[in-house]
Amino acid sequence: MDSEFFAFALKNTLDEVQKACPDIKNAFVLDQNHAVIAQDGNTTEEILTRAVEILNEMFEKADAIGGMDDLTIDGTNGQMNISRMEEV
């Protein structure tokens, strides 16, 4: 599948998920190299850049214990869920 088409389809999917679940404030998809494949329409570049920086630090630390497949962080202002799906 063409990567541009794949990214477009993922973006549309993320936008539709947010419409169905308004509690989701930001959503994005990274590839196995932690590069952004798609992001929803609400996620600014500033938010995305900072989130990817923090996630990269966490992924590096997780490698020391065998990696990470799923992670949930409960914060005072919300929750963040991270899930690995095959190559994404």
N, C-alpha and C positions, 0 to 999 in steps of 0.2 A: 504494500500500500504506500502511496506517495506520502512522504512525511509532512508536506504542507497541508494536504487534505486531512491527514490524521490529526494534526494540531488544530485545524479548524473544527473538526468533529468533536474533539475533546473540549475545546473552548465552549462550543455550543452546549455540550453536555453539562459542563460545570455551571454555566449560566442557568440552565433549566433546573438543575439540582437546587440552586439558590432560590429560584422562584418557588419551588415546592417546599423548601426548608429555609424560611427566612432567618432562622437562627444562625445559619452558616454565613459568616461575614466575608471570609476570603477562602479561595480554593485554587490550588495549582497542582501541576503534575511535573515531576522531574524525571529525567531518564537515569539510567544506571550510573552515569558520570556526574549526576547531580546538576545537569543543565536543564533549564526550564523548557518543557515541551509546550505547555499550555497554561493559561491562567484565566480566571473569570474576569468579567468586566469591572468588578469592584476593587480588584487588587492593584494598587498603584505600584509603579516600579520601585519606589522607596521601600514600601512594605515588603515586596518580593525580594529585593536585594538583601535586606536585613534578615529576613526569614531564611533565605538560602545560606547566608553566612553562618548563622547560628546552627542550622541543620548540618552543614558541612563539618563544623566543629564536633557536633554530637556524633556524626557518622564515623569520624576519625577515631574518637574515643571508643565507640562501640566495636570497632574492628579488633581492638585489643581483647575483647571477650567473645569473639566469634561473630560479630555483626549484629544487625538489628532488622527485624522483619516488621514489627508493629510497636507503636509507642503512643501512649495517651498521657497528655500533660494537663492536669487540672490547675487552673490559675484562679486568681480572685475575680478576674473579669471574663472568664470563659474557659473553654477547653480546646486543646489542639489534639487532633488525631492524625497519626502518620501510619500509613500502611504500605507495604511493599507488595507489588503484583508482578510476578515474573520479571520481565526486563525493565519495568517502570517502578 
